[in-house]
Amino acid sequence: MNSREFIEAALREDVGAGDLSTLACIAPAATGRAILKIKEDGLLAGVALAQEIFHYLEPQATFTLYKHDGDSVHAGETAFEVSASVHTILKAERLVLNCMQRMSGIATLTSLYVAAVKGHKARVLDTRKTTPLFRMCEKEAVRIGGGRNHRMGLYDMVMLKDNHIDFCGGIEQAIERTNTYLRTTGQNVKIEIETRSIDDVRRVLAVGQVHRIMLDNYTPTQLAEAVTLINGKYETEASGGITLENIAEYAATGVDLISVGAITHHAVSLDLSLKAQLT
C-alpha cells in the first residue's frame, strides 16, 4: 500500500459519506488557518505525511513549516501552519493527528534505543510487529528516529524462524529447500535464519548458504560466544529480551544488528493538537 492508497482508505473510514458536523455549521466557501501545536517533548515525525493528506484533500492548501521530520521538539512549539478551506482542515484534523502522534512516538522511542548503542557498531532494527495497514508509516518513523528497517513484509526477504525450521524438519532441510526454491523461481533475496542455541549456530555454519544469522533470546554472554564463532562470515542479529536498559550490553558483544519490536509495539504517542488560528 502506497501513501495515497493509505490516505484514501483512512479518509473513507473516518469521513464516510460526509463530515456531518462540519457540513452542518460551516459554510462551504469558508477558509481558515490552523497550527499544529507541540504539547510534549520528543522527536517529530509525520510532517511530510500531514502535508500529503492536506494536499490530497485540497491541492491549493498552503503550509508554513517551522519544524521538519526528525527535529527535536518541545512543549509549546509550533510545527506548522496550514491555510485551506475550513472543510479541508476539519476533515484532515484527526487523520493528521493520529498519524503524527503515532509516528512521533515511534521516532522518539527509536532515538532513545539508537542513542543507547552509540559507540558500538550495532544498528537498531525494527520488526514486523506493526499496526496492520500502517506499517509503511511506522517504519518511516523508525528511520526518522535513526533506526533501520528490517524486511517490509514476507515478500522481500526469507526469514527462517523457529516454526519454519520445526515444520520443515530441521535447520539443514530448511536452508537447502529455501536455496532450491529461490534458484528454481529465480528470486534474488537474502536469507536469514533464526538460531536458539550455540549448537544451532554450529549447524548453520556447517551448511552455509545464508546471509544473516539471528541469535534469538541469547544472554549477552551467549551472544558474545556466538558472534566470535561466526567470526564475520555472516551478518549477526540479536533479538528477544532486549530493552532500553540492557541494549548497550548486547551491543558491546560486537553483534551487527539488534532488532527491537518494542520501538513500534511499545511506543507511546506524542501529544500534539491542531488548533484553529483565529484572526
C-alpha positions as CSV (number, residue, x, y, z in Angstrom):
1,M,0.0,0.0,0.0
2,N,1.4,3.4,-1.0
3,S,0.8,6.6,0.9
4,R,-2.0,7.7,-1.5
5,E,-3.9,4.4,-1.1
6,F,-3.5,4.7,2.7
7,I,-4.8,8.2,2.8
8,E,-7.8,7.3,0.6
9,A,-8.6,4.3,2.8
10,A,-8.2,6.2,6.0
11,L,-10.4,9.1,4.9
12,R,-13.1,6.6,3.7
13,E,-13.1,5.1,7.2
14,D,-13.3,8.4,9.0
15,V,-15.3,10.7,6.7
16,G,-17.5,8.1,5.0
17,A,-20.4,9.8,3.3
18,G,-19.6,13.2,4.8
19,D,-18.3,15.2,7.8
20,L,-21.8,15.9,9.3
21,S,-20.5,18.2,12.0
22,T,-18.7,20.5,9.5
23,L,-21.4,20.3,6.9
24,A,-24.0,21.3,9.5
25,C,-22.4,24.5,10.7
26,I,-19.5,25.7,8.4
27,A,-20.2,27.5,5.1
28,P,-18.7,25.5,2.1
29,A,-16.7,28.6,1.0
30,A,-15.2,29.3,4.4
31,T,-11.4,29.4,4.6
32,G,-9.2,29.4,7.6
33,R,-5.8,28.7,9.2
34,A,-4.7,26.1,11.8
35,I,-1.5,25.4,13.7
36,L,0.0,22.1,14.8
37,K,1.0,22.6,18.4
38,I,3.6,20.5,20.2
39,K,2.3,19.6,23.7
40,E,5.1,17.2,24.7
41,D,8.9,17.0,24.2
42,G,10.1,14.4,21.7
43,L,11.2,13.8,18.1
44,L,8.8,14.9,15.4
45,A,7.7,12.6,12.6
46,G,4.8,12.6,10.1
47,V,5.1,16.2,8.9
48,A,5.6,15.1,5.2
49,L,2.6,12.8,5.5
50,A,0.5,15.6,7.0
51,Q,1.2,17.8,4.0
52,E,0.3,14.9,1.7
53,I,-3.0,14.4,3.5
54,F,-3.9,18.1,3.3
55,H,-2.9,18.3,-0.4
56,Y,-4.8,15.2,-1.2
57,L,-8.0,17.0,0.0
58,E,-7.0,20.4,-1.3
59,P,-4.0,20.7,-3.7
60,Q,-4.0,24.5,-3.1
61,A,-3.6,24.3,0.7
62,T,-0.5,26.2,1.8
63,F,1.9,25.4,4.6
64,T,4.4,27.3,6.6
65,L,6.8,24.8,8.1
66,Y,8.5,25.6,11.4
67,K,9.6,22.1,12.2
68,H,10.5,19.1,10.0
69,D,10.6,15.3,10.3
70,G,13.4,14.4,12.6
71,D,13.5,17.6,14.5
72,S,13.7,17.6,18.3
73,V,10.6,19.5,19.6
74,H,9.5,20.9,22.9
75,A,6.1,21.5,24.5
76,G,4.7,24.9,23.4
77,E,6.4,25.0,20.0
78,T,4.6,25.1,16.6
79,A,5.3,22.5,14.0
80,F,3.5,24.1,11.0
81,E,0.7,26.3,10.0
82,V,-1.8,25.4,7.2
83,S,-4.2,27.6,5.3
84,A,-7.0,25.9,3.5
85,S,-10.8,25.5,3.3
86,V,-12.2,25.0,6.8
87,H,-13.9,21.9,5.5
88,T,-10.5,20.5,4.4
89,I,-8.9,21.4,7.8
90,L,-11.6,19.7,9.8
91,K,-11.7,16.6,7.6
92,A,-7.9,16.2,7.8
93,E,-7.5,17.0,11.5
94,R,-8.0,13.6,13.1
95,L,-6.1,11.7,10.5
96,V,-3.2,14.1,10.6
97,L,-3.0,13.9,14.4
98,N,-3.4,10.2,14.6
99,C,-0.6,9.7,12.1
100,M,1.8,12.3,13.5
101,Q,1.2,11.4,17.1
102,R,1.9,7.7,16.5
103,M,4.8,8.3,14.2
104,S,6.4,10.8,16.6
105,G,6.1,8.4,19.5
106,I,7.9,5.7,17.5
107,A,10.6,8.1,16.3
108,T,11.1,9.3,19.8
109,L,11.4,5.8,21.3
110,T,13.7,4.7,18.5
111,S,16.0,7.6,19.0
112,L,16.5,6.5,22.6
113,Y,17.5,3.0,21.6
114,V,19.8,4.4,18.9
115,A,21.5,6.7,21.5
116,A,21.9,3.8,23.8
117,V,24.1,1.9,21.3
118,K,26.2,4.9,20.3
119,G,29.9,4.0,20.1
120,H,29.2,0.4,19.1
121,K,28.8,-0.9,15.5
122,A,25.4,-2.4,16.2
123,R,22.4,-0.8,14.5
124,V,18.9,-0.9,15.7
125,L,16.3,-2.7,13.5
126,D,12.5,-2.7,13.6
127,T,10.4,-5.8,13.1
128,R,7.0,-6.7,11.5
129,K,5.3,-6.1,14.9
130,T,3.4,-3.1,13.4
131,T,-0.2,-1.9,13.1
132,P,-1.9,-3.5,10.1
133,L,-2.0,-1.2,7.1
134,F,0.1,1.4,8.9
135,R,3.4,-0.4,8.6
136,M,4.8,1.9,5.9
137,C,4.3,4.9,8.2
138,E,5.6,3.2,11.3
139,K,8.8,2.0,9.5
140,E,9.3,5.5,8.2
141,A,9.1,6.8,11.8
142,V,11.8,4.3,12.7
143,R,14.0,5.7,10.0
144,I,13.3,9.2,11.2
145,G,14.3,8.1,14.7
146,G,17.7,6.8,13.4
147,G,16.8,3.1,13.2
148,R,16.9,0.8,10.2
149,N,14.2,-1.2,8.7
150,H,14.1,-5.0,8.7
151,R,12.2,-6.5,5.8
152,M,8.9,-4.8,4.9
153,G,6.9,-8.0,4.7
154,L,7.0,-11.7,4.0
155,Y,7.8,-11.0,0.3
156,D,11.2,-9.1,0.3
157,M,13.4,-11.4,2.4
158,V,13.5,-15.0,3.5
159,M,13.4,-15.3,7.3
160,L,13.5,-18.9,8.5
161,K,12.2,-18.7,12.1
162,D,11.6,-21.5,14.7
163,N,8.3,-22.6,13.3
164,H,9.6,-22.8,9.7
165,I,12.5,-24.9,10.9
166,D,10.4,-27.2,13.1
167,F,7.7,-27.7,10.5
168,C,10.4,-28.3,7.8
169,G,12.3,-30.9,9.9
170,G,15.4,-29.0,10.9
171,I,17.9,-26.3,10.1
172,E,19.7,-28.2,7.3
173,Q,16.5,-29.1,5.5
174,A,15.1,-25.5,5.8
175,I,18.3,-24.0,4.3
176,E,18.6,-26.5,1.5
177,R,14.9,-26.3,0.5
178,T,15.0,-22.5,0.6
179,N,18.0,-22.2,-1.7
180,T,16.5,-24.7,-4.1
181,Y,13.2,-22.7,-4.2
182,L,15.0,-19.4,-4.8
183,R,17.1,-20.9,-7.6
184,T,14.1,-22.5,-9.2
185,T,11.9,-19.4,-9.0
186,G,14.8,-17.0,-10.0
187,Q,14.5,-14.8,-6.9
188,N,17.4,-12.9,-5.6
189,V,16.7,-12.2,-1.9
190,K,18.6,-12.5,1.3
191,I,18.2,-15.5,3.6
192,E,18.1,-15.1,7.4
193,I,17.8,-18.0,9.8
194,E,17.0,-18.0,13.5
195,T,19.1,-19.9,15.9
196,R,18.2,-20.7,19.5
197,S,21.5,-22.1,20.8
198,I,25.2,-22.3,20.1
199,D,24.6,-25.8,18.7
200,D,22.2,-24.3,16.2
201,V,24.9,-21.7,15.2
202,R,27.3,-24.5,14.5
203,R,24.8,-26.4,12.4
204,V,24.1,-23.2,10.3
205,L,27.9,-22.7,9.8
206,A,28.2,-26.3,8.6
207,V,25.6,-25.8,5.9
208,G,26.2,-22.1,5.0
209,Q,24.1,-20.6,2.2
210,V,22.6,-17.9,4.3
211,H,23.3,-14.1,4.6
212,R,22.4,-13.4,8.2
213,I,22.1,-15.4,11.5
214,M,19.6,-14.4,14.1
215,L,20.6,-15.1,17.6
216,D,17.2,-15.3,19.5
217,N,16.9,-14.9,23.2
218,Y,20.6,-15.3,23.9
219,T,22.1,-13.8,27.0
220,P,24.9,-11.2,26.4
221,T,27.5,-13.9,27.3
222,Q,26.0,-16.4,24.9
223,L,25.7,-13.7,22.2
224,A,29.4,-12.8,22.5
225,E,30.3,-16.5,22.1
226,A,28.1,-16.9,19.0
227,V,29.5,-13.7,17.4
228,T,33.0,-15.0,18.0
229,L,32.1,-18.3,16.5
230,I,30.5,-16.8,13.4
231,N,33.6,-14.5,13.0
232,G,32.2,-12.2,10.4
233,K,31.2,-14.9,7.9
234,Y,27.6,-13.8,8.1
235,E,25.7,-10.8,9.4
236,T,24.6,-11.3,13.0
237,E,21.3,-10.1,14.5
238,A,20.4,-10.2,18.2
239,S,16.7,-10.5,19.0
240,G,14.5,-11.2,22.0
241,G,14.5,-9.9,25.6
242,I,16.3,-6.6,24.6
243,T,15.2,-3.5,26.4
244,L,16.4,0.1,26.7
245,E,18.1,-0.9,29.9
246,N,20.2,-3.7,28.5
247,I,20.7,-2.9,24.8
248,A,24.1,-1.4,25.4
249,E,25.3,-4.7,27.0
250,Y,24.1,-6.6,23.9
251,A,25.7,-4.0,21.5
252,A,29.1,-4.4,23.3
253,T,29.3,-8.1,22.1
254,G,30.1,-6.9,18.6
255,V,26.8,-8.0,17.1
256,D,25.9,-6.2,13.8
257,L,22.2,-5.7,14.3
258,I,19.8,-5.6,17.1
259,S,16.1,-6.0,16.3
260,V,13.7,-4.4,18.9
261,G,9.9,-5.0,18.5
262,A,9.3,-2.5,21.3
263,I,10.1,0.5,19.2
264,T,6.8,0.0,17.4
265,H,4.6,-2.0,19.7
266,H,5.5,-0.2,22.9
267,A,5.8,3.3,21.6
268,V,3.5,5.9,23.3
269,S,2.0,8.6,21.0
270,L,3.4,12.1,21.3
271,D,0.8,14.7,22.4
272,L,0.0,17.1,19.6
273,S,-3.0,19.2,18.7
274,L,-4.3,21.1,15.6
275,K,-5.9,24.4,16.6
276,A,-7.8,27.0,14.6
277,Q,-5.7,30.1,14.2
278,L,-8.2,32.9,14.6
279,T,-7.6,36.4,13.1
